[in-house]
Structure formats: C-alpha cells, structure tokens
Amino acid sequence: MKKGDFVYISYIGRLESGEIFDLTDEETAKKEKILNTNMKYSPVPVIVGEKFIIPGIDEALLEMKIGDEKELTIEPEKGFGKRDSKLLKVFPKSMFKNDVKAGMVVDMGGMPGRIQSVEAGRVRVDFNNPMAGKVLRYKIKVEKKVEKDDEKVKAFFEYFSIKPEISVKENELEIISAIPQQLRKRASEIIFKYTKIEKIKFIEVCEKGEKAKDI
C-alpha cells in the first residue's frame, strides 16, 4: 500500500491481557460473547497515511498488500497516546443535574469523559481515551482496495457513518445529503487530493413541511 490508497481493513484489537476491546468480525464477537446488537460489524474504510487509524496500524499498512494479514504489538506512542494528567479534571457535583457515580461516562461541553470518583461534593473526571497509555495487540487484514472515484467518495463518508446520494459526471461530483460544514471541508481536501474530481456540489434537499438541518 502507499499513502492515499483507499482500503478496507478488518481487525481484532486486544489488550495485553487478551481482552478484546474492538473488532470488525461479527462471528468472533458472538464466539467471545461480546456481541453488540447496535453495532455494525464489517471491514472499515481507511485512507492510508491520512490519520484515519492509529499510527501503528497506518504505518503497517504501508508494508502490506491486498489479502495480507499481520499481527502487531503497538506501544502507546503509536496507539492512543500516553495518559495526560492535564486531562484529569475536578468539577463541583452541583454541575451535574443527575446523580453521578464512578465509572459513568459524561459529556462535558462535547468532550466525553469517565467519572473516576465522587467525593465530598466533587467529581473527578478523566478525559483521556480509555486506551491511552496501554500496549495494544492487533490482528489486521487488508480486505480490498477501491480504485474508482465514486467508490472512494463513498468510502470516505462511510468512515463517518454517512451514506449520501452521489453522482459523478465529467469530473464533477454532486453530493445530496446534509453534510456538516467541517466535514465538507475535510471531504473536499481528500477528494481533490486523491481523485480526478475537479468540482464538488453539496446539495441539501428540503421538502415542504420540513426544516433544513443545521450544518
């Protein structure tokens, strides 16, 4: 693989203890009795070298080809980073509307964190990624590579769990969907960089009786 390749990969991510924390295979999830019925299990799209996956996997993909499998041991620096003490914050309990307990995940201004402790009217929240500071073991496989421009566009948005209606004609792309403004910018950068598309139209359809979605 090389930087800019659009590929689909499957993987199983484990902690050093062997516990699975992330995977793309439904049968393995059933076997390990960790199936989440709200989750879609399938290979995930990745653009090599564009930070769509942790550095340890991104770098490994550069040495792989379609159909290759590889087992990796990834240190925190190439995984989800080291734990940062600055991301441990203390808040007065009065800030929380509902009763809170250690272990709960809360959203503080759009930033998710896990409650570490509740003591003397104070709540200690850890905003580090749960995998930060941990050595990870991954088994990955490159399932396929997409070459056509329309397939690349679909793969990009699939990564963000969006399935827009698209049309590509004479190097002009039309995207019919309510796409957030920040994602439009990122999409434009990637599409112009790695496809032959020269013009993009973002189209949001609003029918009578409906309100346009905030973007």
N, C-alpha and C positions, 0 to 999 in steps of 0.2 A: 504494500500500500504506500501511497505518498500523500503529502499534505493536500487537502482539498478533495480527497476521494469521499464519495457518499456511500457508506456501507451500512449493512445491518449486522449487528452482533448479538449473540446470546451469551449469557454468563451466569455463574453462580458465585456470589460473594460470601465469604465466611470470615469469622473472627478467628483468632489463633486457637480458641477453644474448640473450633469446628462448627460452632453455631452459625447457621445461615441468617444473614441479615438482608439479603437482596438477591433476587433471581428472576429469570425470564421464562423458566420452564414450568408449565402447569403440572406435569406428571411428577416432577421432583417435589414440587410444593405439596402435592397430595401424599406422596410417599413419606415425606418428612412431617406430615400433619401440620403444615403451616399455611395451608391454602387460604387465601383471602378472596372471597367471592366478589368483592367490589373492585378487584384488580384485574387488569387485562394482562395475560401472560403471552408474550410474543417477543421475537427479536426486536431490538430497538435501533432506530436510525442514529448514526453518528457521522459527523463530518470530521475526518481525521485532521488533527492539528489545529482545530478551531475551538478547543476547550468545551466540547460537548460531553466530555467524560473526564474522569480524574486523570492527572498527568501520567501515572504509572501505566494505565491502560492505553492512553493516547500514544505514548512512546512505543509501547509494544506493538501496536497496530502498524507502525511504520516498517516493522520487520516481518510482517505476516502477509499472506495472500489468501484469496478466497478458498474456504474449506479448511484452513489451518486452525488448529486448536493449540492452546498454550495455557500452562498453569503459572501463575505469578504470585510472588510474595511482595507486597507493596508496603514500604515504610510510610509513616505519617506524612513525611515531606512530599511524597508523590501520591498521597491518598487525599484525605480530607483535611490535611494540615495538622499542626500541633495545637494542643489546647492553649487558649489565650486567657490568662487570668483577668484581663480587661473586659472579657465578655461575661463575667460573673457580676450581676447587679443585685442590689438590695432595694426593695420598694416597701413603703408602708402598706400594711394589709388593707387599709381603708381604700386603696386604689382599686381593689378588686370587688366587683359587685357581688359575686357568688363566693361561697365557701371554697377555699383552695386547700389542696393537700400536696405533700411531697410526691413527685412523680407525674403530676399533671402537666400537660402541655398547654401553654397560654400564648396568646398573641398580644404583643405589646407594640402598638403602632405599626403593625405589619411585619414585625420581627418575631418569629416563633422562638419560644424558649421553654425549658423544662424546669419546673419548680424543684429546687434541691431541699429546701427546708422552710418551715413556717414556725417562727419562734418569737415570743414577746412582741407580737403585733408587727413583725417584719417578715417579709417574704424574700427569700434568696432565689434568684432565677439564673439559670445557666443558658446562655445564648450560643454556646459552642455547638457545632454539628455533633450529633451523638457519636459519630465515628471518628471525630477528631482525636488525635493522639494515639490511635490504635493501629497496630500492624494488621493488614488485611491479606487474605488469600483469595485469589480469583481464579476461576477456570473460565476461559473465554474462547469463543469460536467465531470466526468471520463467516457469516452465512451467505451473504451476497453483496454485490456492488451494483449500484444503479448508474446508468450512463446517460439516459435521455433527460433533457432539461425539465420536462414536465414531471418526471419521476423524482428528480432532485428537489423540485419545489414542494411536492407532496411529502417527501421525506423530511424536509426542513420543518414543515408545520406539524407533521405527525409527532416529531420530538416534543412539541409543546401541546400535544393532545388536541390539535385543531385540524379539522378536515374541511378546508374551504373548497368551493367550486372554482376550478381554474380552467383557463383556456390560453393556449399558446399559438399565436399565428404570426408568421413572418417576424420572429424575434421580439414580439410584443406579448406581454403577459397580462392577463386580466385575472384578478383575484376577487371573487364575490364572497365576502364574509366580513363581519365586524372584527377587524384586527386591531388590537391596542397600538397606539401610536409608537411606543418604544419598540414593540416587536416589528412594526412596519420598517423602522429604521434598520434594525438588525437583518431583517429579511432582505431588504434592498441591497445591503452591503454584501451579503453572502451570494445572493443570486447574480448580481452583476459581476462578482469576482470569479465565480465558478461555472457560469453558463454563458451561452451566446445571447441571452436575452438583453435587449438594449433599452426597453421601456416597460414600466410596470404601472398598471392602473389598479388601485384599490377601490373596489365598489361595494358600498353597503346598501342593501335593499331594505326599504321601509314601506310596508303596506299600510293602507288606510286603517286607522284604529290602533296602530302600533306606535310605540315610541322608539326613536333611534337609540341604540345602546351607547352608553358613554364610552369614548375612546380616548 
